Amino acid sequence: MLGIKLIDRYILRKFMTLWVLSILAFLTIFHVVDVIEKIDNFLKYNLTLNQVLLYYWYQLPWFVNIIVPMAVLLASVFTIGNLAKHNELTAIKSSSISMYRLSAPVLVFGLLISLGNFFFEDLVVIPATREKINMENMLMHKFKNRSKTVFDNITFQESPEKNIVIKRFYLKENTGNTVTIQESRNNKLVTRLDAKKMIWQPETKDWLLIDFILRDFDGKTTEKASDILPDTVMALDFHPDDIANTVLKPEEMSYTELKKFIERLKFSGNDAKKWEVNLYYKTAFSMTSLIVVLFGLPLTAYKMRKNTSFGAGVSLLVIFLYYGFITFGKALGIKGILPPFTAAWLANYFFLSLGLFMFYKIKQ
């Protein structure tokens, strides 16, 4: 028992050393390539050194999120590969310790990293990415059609029969100008409300409508009555944050935000397929570290003996195939060829099944 614990510590020590070195190496490569690609923009918009450093500070979590699975795979491949290269693997096997047992600490570490990746993305990567985008908006004018606090021509379908149109919304003040609310039944217009202004009431979670006119129709777009009414408070099923989310990409939203956004889309009768694929992708991608280790370890044990370059080649091939499979699955889900969950987890299904099969075939 003591010998097994010593082997676990020995393997984990080698593994974690290689893992940290791999992360640092990949981070260096990623940053050098990104700086070369963007240096013209930094110079064009006269960014200071502090601004550039802050920009890459906000981008660092995203790089780490992408790099960690690659580093886990590379470290696990070279850990087992080095044991084989120096005949330590043969000695361990001769002590009646199976490859299954030998791989246990690395697999457990991969599982823990996978679970941590989900929370790391939600709590660190998403907020940092938003800050990076804000810098691009303010300093580099990368997205001219996106503003940090002002949104134009916002359209919401609060329910299948109620549409809300806001000409301009000021997120900082939580106010909207030129608001139209149309309600229909059986695809026929019933009422239309036009307000000069709307103001969010955080205490009651309602909207204050100012200077509005309510029009009633007979179902044939013929106006029956029109009333100019005093300011009033109205409960509408959307919040200021929902307006901000209309310009966010799925990868810029946390799991909870995206889930709530999908619920609102479904309630309003809109197609949420694209967003559902990205929701399930968040959980699928978080398992990358475990999946690639499970696939890479047995392959390395089979082939890697004297040639360490084989391990590097296997690592790169596996990770690129895995990322390619994920992209392919997402495309099938967005197009409706596969259900959203199946599409997001397609790569995991394939590589997990293949990895388990290869582990089963490992000689004891």
N, C-alpha and C positions, 0 to 999 in steps of 0.2 A: 504493500500500500504506500509506504514511504517512497519507494523507488518510482512509482507511478506519479506521485505528487512532484517529485524532483524533475521528472521528465516534462510534466505539464509546465512547470515554472521555466524550465530550460527552453522549451518550445515557444512559450509566450514571450520570454525575454528576447529571443531572436526575432520572433514575429513583430513585436511592437517596435523594435529598433528599425527594422526594415520598413515598417509601416510609416513611421514618422519621417524617415529619410525619403521615402517615396512621395509623401505629401509635399515636403519641402521642394523636391525636385520638380514635381508637376506644377506646383505654384510658381516656381521660378520661370518655367517654360511658358505657362499660360500668361503671366504678367509681361514677360518680354515680348511675346507675340502680340498681345493686346496693346502695349505701348507703341510698338512699331506701327500698328494699324491705325491708332488714334492720335498719334503725335501731331499730325497736320491740323486736326481739329483743335487740339489744345493750343497750338500756336495761332491758329486763325482767330480764336475767340479770346486770346490773351489771358489764358488761365495762369494764375500764379502757381508756384511750386506747392504751396499749402493746399490750394484748391485741387490740384492733381492728386496729391497724397490723400486728401479727404475722399475724392472720387473713388480711388482704389481701395480705401478703407471700407466704403459702402459696398463695393463690388466683391470684396474678399469672401464674405459668407457664401455667395453664389458659386464662386470658384471652388471653395472647400466642399460644398454640397455635391458638386459634380466630380471632384477629384477623389473624395474619400473612398467610394467603391472601387475605383481604379487602383488606389493605393492598397486597399485591403486585398484585392486579387493578386497584385504584384508581390506583396509581402508574403502571402500564403504560398504562392507558387515557388518563390525563392527559398522560403523556410524549409519546405519539404524537399525541394530540389537540392539544396545544400546538404541536407541530411543524407540524401542518396549519393551525392557526389563524393562525400567523405566517408562513405560506407557506414555512417551512423544508422541509417535506415535499416540496413541489413542486420546490424547488431541489435537494434531495438526489436525487430521482428523475431530474431532468434531467442529473445527473452519472453516469447509468447505474448507480446503486446501487438495487437492487431492494428491495421491501418485505420480501422474505424475508431479505435480508442486513441490512437495517436493524433487523429484529426480533431478530436473532441474540443480541445481548448480553442483552436482556431475557429471552429464552427460556432461555438458559444460566443466568442468575441464578435464574429460576423453578425450573429443574431442581435447582440446588444447594440452594435453600431447601427443596424437596420432600424431597431426601435428608436434609438436616439435620433436618427436622421429625420424621422417624421416630425418630432418636436423641434428639432433644430431648424428645419425649413419653416415651420409655422411661426416660431418665436423669434428667430434671428434673420433668416434669409429674406422673408417677405418684407418686414419693416426696413431692412437695409436696402433692398431693391427699390422700394418706393422712394427712399431718400436719394438714391442714385439717380432715379428718373427725375426727381425734382431738380437736382443739380443740372441734368441735361436740359430740362425745360428752361431754367432760369439763366444758365451760363453758356450753354452751347446751342440753344434753340433747336434741339434735335426734333422735337415734335411740335411743330407750329400749330397744329390743329388741336393740341391738348393744352389746357391751362390748369394751373394748380387750383384756382379758386373760382373760376368763371366758366360756366357751361352754357352752350347755345343749343336751341332747338332740341330740347329733351322730350322724348315721347315715352310714356308709360302706359301699359295695359294693366290697370289695377285688377280687373277681372275680365272674363270673356266679353262682358257687355259694357265696360266702362273704360274709356281712353282719356288720358291726361296729357296735355301738350303744354310745355313751358318754353316760352321764347328765350328767356335768359335766366339762369340761376346763379346766385352768388353764394358759394358754399361757405365762405368765411362768415357771412351774416345770416346764412340760412334763410334767404329770401329769394323769391322768384317774381319776375315781371311778365305781364301779358300771359295769363293762364287760361286755358280752355279745358273744360271737362265735359265730355260727351258721353251720354248714356243711351244705349239702344236696346231694343228687344226684337228678337227674330230678324236681326240685321236691318232694323228700321230705327231711325233716329227718334228718340222720345224727348230727351231734354238736353239742353246745352247751357253751360254756365261759363260766362266770360268775366274774369276778374283782372283788375288792373295790377294787383299785387297779392302775393301770398307770403306769410311769415310763419316760420316754425315755432310752435309753443312747446319748449322742452318739458315744462312742468306737467302738462296734460297729454303730451304726445299727439297734439292735434295741429291743424293749420288754421291760421287766421286769414280769412279772405277779405280783401279791401276793395271797395268800389266795384261791385260785381252785378251783372245782369243775368237773370235766369229766364230762359226761353223754353216754352213747351211746344211740342210738335205733335201732329196728329198721326205720326207714323209714315207720312208721305212727304216729309221735309217741308210741309206747309206749317208755318208758325201759327199757333193758336193764341198764345198769350205771351207777354213779355213784362217782367217786373224788375224794377231797379230796387235792390234791397240794401239795407244797411250792412255794415261790417258784421261778419259772423264767423264763428269757429266751426270747422268741419273736420270730421275724422276721415282721413284717407289712409289707405293701406300701403303707404310708402314713407320712408324717412329720408332725411338729407344724405345719409350714408349710401342709400340706394342710388342716388344721383351720381355720387362719386364713383360708384362701382360700375356705372354704365360705360365708363371709359377705361376701366381696368381690364387687363388681360387675365385669363384664369390663373396663370402662373404668378400674378401679382396679388392674388387674393389668398387669405388663409383658408384652411379647410373649413372652419366654421362659417366664415363670410361666404365662401363659395356655396356651401350647403344651403344657407339661408337664401342666397340669391336664386338658387335653383328652385327652391320651394315657392318663391314668389313668381318665378317664370311659369311654373306649372299651374299655379293658381290662376294666373292671368290668361292661361290658355296658349302660351307661347311654347315653341319647341326648345327643350332644354338639353337635347341630345349632346351637343358639343360640350356644354358645360359639365354634364354628367361624366363624360369620358375623362375630362380633366380632373374632376373630383376623385374618381377611382384611380386615376394615374398617380395622384399624390401618395396614396397608400401603396400602390404597386411599386413605384420608384423607390420608396423608402426601404423596400426589401432587397434592393439591388446587391448590397454587400453580402448578404447571406447567400443569395442565388449564385453569384459569380464564384464565390468560394466553393460552394458545393459542386459546381461544375468544373472548376479549375483544378482542385486538389487531386482527384483521381486521375485526370488526364496527365498531370505532372508526374505522379507516382509511376505511371506506366512508361513514360517516355524519357524523362529527364534523368540522365546519369552523369555524363562528363560534359555535356554541352549546355552551359548556362544560358546561352543566347536563345535556346529553345524555349526556356521559361518566359523570357521577355516577349518572344514572338507569340506564344500561347496567350499570355495576358492581354496583349494589345488586340489580338484576333477575337478573343472571347468578349472583351468589353465593347468593341465596335460592332460585333454581331448582335450583342445584347441590346445596345442602344438603337441599332438599326431595326431590330425586331419590335422594340417599343414604339418607334415612330410609325412603323408599318401598321401595328395594331391600332394605334390612335387614329390613323387615317381611315381604317376600316370602320371604326366606331363612329367617327364624325359623319361619314357617308351613309351610315345606317346599315352597312352590310353585316355587322356584328352588334350584339347588344353592348351598351357602354361598359359594363363591368368586364365582360369577356374580352372586349377589345383592349381595355387598359391592362388586363392581366395576361394577355396572350403570350408575351415574351416570358413572363414568370412561369406559366404553365409549361411551356416548351423546355426551357432550360432547367427547371426544377425536375421534370420527368426524366430528362436526359442525364442530369447529374445524379439522381437517385439510382438510375439504371447502372451508370458507370461505377458508383460506389458499391453496388451489389456485386459487380463483377470483379472487384479488387480481390486479389489472392491474399489470404490471411498470412 
